[in-house]
């Protein structure tokens, strides 16, 4: 295999989506190492990658001590991606300064410390990247979960998106939650102290609908005419619809200037619509990514001033 100039870590089950995205971007996958896609092309942003290794280096490591010495010589903090030779990798990891991947208590900013990534390609060969795109170990953020308040676990992907952004609504702000039922996102947003307008023709969870800073509109999100709506600070959408239809909705709200910030889920039904995902990513200032808590979907985020 030719020199590895970039590596992309896929979420399990989404290797094909990542490979196709990289192919379209001109960074074809030369080989897979577990869920890690190795490419001879320079690193590129990749929505379907949980983590991008931006400076991978292959190194010969004849001993456990030698591997740890090489890594410590580059920097202090490293995260292991354990694909093969697990016992040997664990011994090398034990010889490095420990990295505590604790669960976050939302709302909390992501870790600020520098973190590299490494893996064993063979018993005596290592791939290590001193820099990577995610501050989390293998791109996966964990939270202290609330198993009683929310009516579904959908709030976790919202928490992850806002944590990645490093911003979230707060008191004094108004947010619109489109396709809100049963209310997982509405519940999570209400906990932040903002005023939440939940829109859905389906019934909301009664406990969520009764929250003092939540108001419910029993309407279709697509039936709203943005130019006739009050301005909001944030627009959220976890609507189940084709991504192309969501793109039209987002563009209408953007053109009307009635929402400053957007956080929306692109839900793929059947085949992955790479063309529409690319259209979302092409919006100036947009961020499109597949989070550790996402299924066959991507998050689209657009912040004012970004």
QUITA-V892235 format. One record per residue. RES is the residue in one letter. PHI is phi in radians with two decimals (none if undefined). D_CENTER is the distance of its C-alpha to the mean C-alpha in Angstrom with 2 decimals. Layout:
RES,PHI,D_CENTER
RES,PHI,D_CENTER
This chain:
X,none,29.85
X,-1.21,29.64
X,-0.98,28.00
X,-1.49,24.27
X,-1.87,22.83
X,-2.77,19.10
X,-2.50,17.03
X,-2.27,13.69
X,-1.67,12.27
X,-1.58,11.40
X,-1.31,10.47
X,-1.01,13.97
X,1.66,15.42
X,-2.12,13.39
X,-1.11,15.46
X,-1.13,17.41
X,-1.10,14.65
X,-1.15,13.63
X,-1.05,17.39
X,-1.18,18.24
X,-1.07,15.75
X,-1.17,17.19
X,-1.04,20.66
X,-1.12,20.44
X,-1.51,19.37
X,1.46,22.32
X,-2.20,20.68
X,-1.10,21.93
X,-1.41,21.22
X,-1.47,24.46
X,-2.84,23.75
X,-1.94,21.37
X,-2.16,21.44
X,1.14,19.97
X,-1.65,16.37
X,-1.70,16.65
X,-1.53,17.64
X,-1.78,20.34
X,-2.33,21.40
X,-1.45,24.46
X,-1.57,22.88
X,-1.04,21.55
X,-1.13,17.80
X,-2.28,15.90
X,-1.08,12.47
X,-2.43,10.87
X,-1.09,8.21
X,-1.52,8.76
X,-1.72,8.67
X,-1.20,6.70
X,-2.66,9.31
X,-2.09,12.15
X,-1.49,15.57
X,-1.64,17.35
X,-2.53,20.84
X,-1.25,21.67
X,-2.36,25.32
X,-1.51,27.44
X,-2.42,29.99
X,-1.40,32.90
X,-2.31,32.97
X,-1.23,36.35
X,-2.54,35.86
X,-1.12,33.44
X,-1.08,34.83
X,-1.12,34.59
X,-1.10,30.90
X,-1.13,30.16
X,-1.13,32.50
X,-1.07,30.79
X,-1.16,27.36
X,-1.11,28.92
X,-1.23,30.77
X,-1.53,27.63
X,-3.02,25.87
X,-1.53,25.50
X,-1.74,22.04
X,-2.39,20.65
X,-2.04,18.23
X,-1.49,19.64
X,-1.81,18.10
X,-1.55,20.97
X,-1.70,21.69
X,-2.51,25.50
X,0.85,28.46
X,-1.10,26.84
X,-1.13,29.95
X,-1.12,30.46
X,-1.10,26.84
X,-1.13,27.10
X,-1.22,30.32
X,-1.13,28.90
X,-1.04,25.98
X,-1.17,28.67
X,-1.56,30.47
X,-1.82,27.62
X,-1.00,26.80
X,-1.17,24.63
X,-1.95,20.96
X,-1.59,20.21
X,-1.62,16.73
X,-1.32,17.62
X,-1.29,15.85
X,-1.44,14.92
X,-1.84,16.99
X,-1.18,15.12
X,-1.48,15.65
X,-2.60,15.41
X,-1.20,14.19
X,-1.17,12.26
X,-1.00,14.91
X,-1.75,16.93
X,-1.23,18.78
X,-1.25,18.71
X,-2.46,17.47
X,-1.81,18.35
X,-2.38,17.90
X,-2.60,20.74
X,-2.70,22.00
X,-1.61,25.47
X,-1.43,26.28
X,-2.72,29.72
X,-1.08,31.98
X,-2.16,32.99
X,-2.42,30.18
X,-2.17,26.93
X,-2.02,23.98
X,-2.35,22.56
X,-2.16,20.33
X,-1.11,20.99
X,-2.20,17.94
X,-2.67,14.32
X,-1.38,11.22
X,-1.80,9.39
X,-1.38,11.69
X,-1.73,10.91
X,-1.09,13.13
X,0.92,11.87
X,1.22,8.24
X,-1.88,8.45
X,-1.64,8.79
X,-2.00,11.81
X,-2.13,13.54
X,-1.30,17.19
X,-1.41,17.22
X,-1.86,19.73
X,-1.70,21.56
X,-2.10,24.23
X,-1.30,23.17
X,-1.35,20.51
X,-1.41,21.83
X,-2.70,18.78
X,-1.59,15.64
X,-1.11,13.49
X,-1.10,13.21
X,-1.14,10.77
X,-1.25,7.78
X,-1.21,9.36
X,-0.98,9.83
X,-1.12,6.34
X,-1.07,5.77
X,-1.20,9.22
X,-1.15,9.04
X,-1.07,6.77
X,-1.25,9.36
X,1.30,12.11
X,-2.53,13.93
X,-2.78,14.84
X,-1.15,18.06
X,-2.56,21.18
X,-0.96,24.88
X,1.59,26.70
X,-1.84,23.87
X,-1.99,23.82
X,-2.20,20.89
X,-1.98,21.13
X,-1.94,19.26
X,-1.54,20.03
X,1.14,20.42
X,-1.33,20.28
X,-1.08,22.29
X,-1.44,22.51
X,2.18,20.82
X,-1.05,17.77
X,-1.26,15.94
X,-1.02,19.40
X,-1.02,20.16
X,-1.10,17.11
X,-1.22,17.88
X,-1.09,21.56
X,-1.14,21.12
X,-1.46,20.16
X,1.60,23.63
X,-1.48,23.00
X,-1.54,24.99
X,-1.96,23.15
X,-1.83,24.63
X,-1.70,23.49
X,-2.07,24.47
X,-2.99,25.08
X,-1.33,28.25
X,-1.39,27.41
X,-1.30,28.38
X,-1.47,26.23
X,-1.05,26.45
X,-0.98,29.64
X,-1.17,28.44
X,-1.27,25.48
X,-1.08,27.79
X,-1.49,30.29
X,-1.08,28.15
X,-1.11,30.13
X,-1.81,27.50
X,-2.04,26.46
X,-2.13,28.38
X,-2.03,28.10
X,-2.04,29.03
X,-1.49,29.94
X,-2.46,29.26
X,-1.47,27.25
X,-1.04,24.28
X,-1.38,25.58
X,-1.46,29.03
X,-1.32,28.26
X,-1.69,29.65
X,-0.91,27.44
X,-1.14,30.48
X,-1.80,32.27
X,-1.80,29.63
X,-1.09,29.53
X,-1.16,27.02
X,-2.21,23.89
X,-1.37,21.64
X,-2.39,18.41
X,-2.07,17.87
X,-2.03,15.44
X,-2.61,15.48
X,-2.13,14.53
X,-1.16,17.63
X,-1.47,18.45
X,-2.80,19.76
X,-1.16,19.73
X,-0.99,17.20
X,-1.13,20.31
X,-1.24,21.67
X,-1.12,18.61
X,-1.05,18.88
X,-1.09,22.47
X,-1.10,21.77
X,-1.06,19.33
X,-1.13,21.91
X,-1.12,24.70
X,-1.17,23.17
X,-1.12,22.47
X,-1.14,26.04
X,-1.34,27.52
X,1.17,25.95
X,-1.74,25.49
X,-2.44,21.88
X,-1.59,20.61
X,-2.28,16.86
X,-2.24,14.66
X,-2.40,11.55
X,-2.38,11.86
X,-1.75,10.81
X,-1.60,12.23
X,-1.77,13.90
X,-1.64,15.73
X,-1.97,19.13
X,1.51,20.78
X,-1.20,20.10
X,-1.31,16.90
X,-1.56,17.81
X,-1.16,16.79
X,-1.14,19.20
X,-1.22,17.73
X,-1.04,14.16
X,-1.16,15.98
X,-1.15,17.87
X,-1.10,14.92
X,-1.13,13.70
X,-1.37,17.39
X,-1.14,17.62
X,-0.95,18.53
X,1.50,16.02
X,-1.32,13.11
X,-2.18,9.50
X,-2.22,7.99
X,-2.70,4.87
X,-1.78,4.53
X,-1.52,2.82
X,-1.12,6.10
X,-1.78,7.64
X,-1.56,7.57
X,-1.68,10.89
X,-1.44,12.28
X,-2.82,10.19
X,-2.17,7.77
X,-1.78,6.79
X,-1.94,9.45
X,-2.29,10.11
X,-2.48,13.53
X,-1.90,15.27
X,-1.06,19.04
X,1.48,20.31
X,-1.33,17.25
